[in-house]
Amino acid sequence: MYRFLSGGTKTRLVASLVLALLALGVWWLGFGGSPPQSARDFEECVEQEQAKAPSNDERGARTAGCNARFAGRRKAGGGYTYYDFMQNRNFDIAGPNPTAEERKQIDREYMGFLDALRREAMSAELTRKQNEALQADIDSARRPVGPPMALVPKSPASLPGKRPVDRSKSAHCEDNSLTCSWAKFSAVVKNAFASSPKAKH
């Protein structure tokens, strides 16, 4: 028998056996023992994996594999939905995984979502600044002003003007002085002229 496997035939047989084992190992590690594409969606994959796994730990690991293969979840009325945790919302999709166009739409929605968050943050910051300014105005209005101010004029108040002294009624007039005589004379003339228009009316 040794002679039969001698030479190149022996080498080919060992190489074929190693390649077959290697391919089986890669297939087993890559698909976890389940045939590829046997499940149509996440729910079917979970059902198949839970039927195969004997323990809860192994079921959890196999379910995580289904989660990696299928992003969408079956809807009750038919069709699929994709949950985007970044936006915290669901998107309707055609199949168990979003198509390239559906992914683009989800990304566009995410950009709009980020823009709305940015606007909200800017609005909140503006409102905060306005509230701080208003509070500062209210605080300054409530602050005591201090003692009342006394208004003092720059120049002292002028005394009421003196009335011109009527020299004719002066008590200190002496009969023999020229000023006194003149004052008496002018008073008599004034009275004479003052009484004459009254007599005509």
C-alpha positions in Angstrom: 0.0 0.0 0.0 2.9 2.3 0.6 4.0 1.9 -2.9 0.6 2.8 -4.1 0.7 6.2 -2.3 4.2 7.0 -3.2 5.4 10.1 -5.0 3.1 12.8 -6.3 -0.1 11.0 -5.5 0.6 11.0 -1.8 1.3 14.8 -1.8 -1.8 15.5 -3.8 -4.0 13.4 -1.4 -2.6 15.2 1.7 -3.0 18.6 0.1 -6.6 17.8 -1.0 -7.4 16.6 2.5 -5.9 19.7 4.1 -7.8 22.0 1.7 -11.1 20.1 2.4 -10.7 20.5 6.2 -9.7 24.1 5.8 -12.8 24.8 3.7 -15.0 23.0 6.2 -13.5 25.0 9.1 -14.0 28.3 7.3 -17.6 27.4 6.4 -18.3 26.4 10.0 -16.8 29.5 11.5 -18.4 31.9 9.0 -21.9 30.6 9.2 -22.0 29.0 12.6 -23.1 25.6 11.3 -26.2 27.0 9.6 -26.5 26.9 5.8 -26.1 30.4 4.2 -29.2 32.4 3.2 -31.4 29.7 4.6 -33.4 32.3 6.6 -35.3 35.0 4.7 -35.4 37.6 7.5 -34.5 38.2 11.1 -37.5 36.6 12.6 -37.0 33.4 10.6 -33.3 33.3 11.4 -34.0 33.6 15.2 -36.6 30.8 15.0 -34.0 28.5 13.3 -31.2 29.4 15.6 -33.2 28.9 18.8 -34.3 25.5 17.6 -30.7 24.5 17.1 -29.1 26.0 20.2 -29.4 23.8 23.4 -28.5 26.5 26.0 -29.6 30.1 26.5 -26.0 31.4 26.2 -25.6 29.8 22.8 -29.1 31.1 21.7 -28.0 34.6 22.6 -24.9 34.3 20.5 -26.7 32.8 17.6 -29.4 35.5 17.8 -26.7 38.2 17.7 -25.6 36.6 14.4 -29.1 37.0 13.0 -29.0 40.7 14.2 -25.8 41.2 12.2 -27.3 39.6 9.0 -30.7 41.3 9.0 -31.2 45.0 9.9 -34.9 45.1 9.2 -37.7 43.7 11.3 -41.0 42.2 10.0 -44.1 44.4 10.4 -47.4 43.0 11.5 -49.2 44.2 8.3 -46.5 43.0 6.0 -43.2 44.7 4.8 -40.3 45.6 7.0 -39.1 48.4 9.2 -35.6 49.6 10.1 -34.9 51.2 13.4 -32.2 53.9 13.4 -31.1 54.4 17.0 -29.2 57.6 16.1 -32.5 59.3 15.2 -34.6 57.1 17.5 -37.1 56.4 14.8 -38.3 53.7 12.4 -38.1 53.7 8.6 -40.2 51.5 6.3 -38.0 49.4 3.9 -38.8 47.0 1.1 -36.9 44.0 2.4 -35.1 42.5 5.4 -32.2 44.9 4.8 -32.3 48.5 3.5 -31.3 48.9 -0.2 -28.6 51.4 -1.2 -31.3 54.0 -2.0 -33.1 53.5 1.3 -29.8 53.9 3.1 -29.2 57.2 1.3 -32.7 58.4 2.3 -32.0 57.4 5.9 -28.7 59.3 5.8 -30.5 62.4 4.4 -33.0 62.2 7.1 -30.2 61.9 9.7 -28.6 65.1 8.3 -31.9 66.9 8.6 -32.2 65.5 12.2 -28.7 66.9 13.1 -29.6 70.2 11.5 -32.7 70.4 13.6 -30.7 69.6 16.7 -28.2 72.3 15.9 -31.0 74.9 15.4 -32.6 73.8 18.7 -29.3 74.2 20.5 -28.7 77.7 19.0 -32.3 78.7 19.9 -31.8 77.5 23.5 -28.6 79.4 23.8 -30.1 82.6 22.5 -33.1 82.2 24.9 -30.7 81.6 27.8 -28.7 84.8 26.9 -31.9 86.8 26.6 -33.1 85.5 30.0 -29.8 86.4 31.6 -30.0 89.9 30.2 -33.6 90.3 31.4 -32.7 89.0 34.8 -29.8 91.4 35.0 -32.1 94.3 34.1 -34.6 93.2 36.8 -31.9 92.9 39.4 -30.5 96.3 38.6 -34.0 97.8 38.8 -34.6 96.2 42.3 -31.2 97.4 43.6 -31.6 100.4 46.0 -30.6 103.7 44.5 -29.3 105.3 47.6 -30.3 108.4 49.6 -32.3 111.0 47.7 -30.3 113.7 46.0 -30.6 117.2 47.3 -30.9 119.7 44.5 -28.9 122.8 45.3 -28.8 125.8 42.9 -25.5 126.9 41.6 -26.0 130.5 42.4 -27.7 131.7 45.6 -31.3 132.7 45.3 -31.7 136.4 44.7 -33.6 138.3 47.3 -36.9 139.9 46.2 -36.2 143.2 44.5 -36.6 146.3 46.6 -39.3 148.6 45.7 -38.3 152.0 44.8 -38.5 154.2 47.8 -41.1 156.8 47.5 -39.2 159.8 48.7 -42.4 161.9 49.2 -43.5 159.6 52.0 -40.1 159.4 53.6 -40.4 159.7 57.3 -36.9 161.0 57.7 -37.4 164.0 55.5 -36.5 167.3 57.1 -38.3 170.4 56.0 -35.3 172.5 55.4 -33.4 170.0 53.1 -33.4 170.5 49.4 -34.1 166.9 48.6 -37.1 166.7 50.9 -38.5 169.9 49.4 -38.1 168.6 45.9 -39.8 165.3 46.8 -42.7 167.1 48.3 -43.0 169.4 45.3 -42.9 166.5 42.8 -45.6 164.6 44.8 -47.9 167.6 44.8 -47.5 168.0 41.0 -48.1 164.3 40.5 -51.2 164.3 42.6 -52.5 167.3 40.7 -52.1 165.7 37.3 -53.4 162.5 38.6 -56.6 164.0 39.9 -57.3 166.2 36.8 -58.1 163.2 34.4 -60.5 161.8 37.0 -62.4 165.0 37.1 -62.9 165.0 33.4 -64.4 161.5 33.3 
